[in-house]
Amino acid sequence: MTIAEFRGARCMAFVKKGMRVKSTYSNRGGRIAGVNSSMNLNIIFDGERHSENCHPHFMMQYFDETGKLIKEYTD
């Protein structure tokens, strides 16, 4: 699945590879590395080498290039 397909399927037109995110569940920040076949995001959290499979609507915050919060899902 491509990022473009993900955007349409999940109605998340703002999502970009490399975008800064934060999991409010684990209180960790990271960057979007891509998407996977389960229509979730692969996120590389700060200080980690490998990506983790994260549901895009579960306790996630999304930030623009300037660090401004542009979307938040609370649970």
SULZIKA-V778531 format. One record per run of one state. SS is the DSSP state (~ for helix, > for strand, _ for the rest). FROM is the first residue (numbers start at 1). LEN is the number of residues. If there is no record, write none. Layout:
((SS	FROM	LEN) (SS	FROM	LEN))
//
This chain:
((_	1	2) (~	3	8) (_	11	9) (>	20	4) (_	24	4) (>	28	8) (_	36	5) (>	41	5) (_	46	6) (>	52	3) (_	55	5) (>	60	4) (_	64	5) (>	69	5) (_	74	2))
//
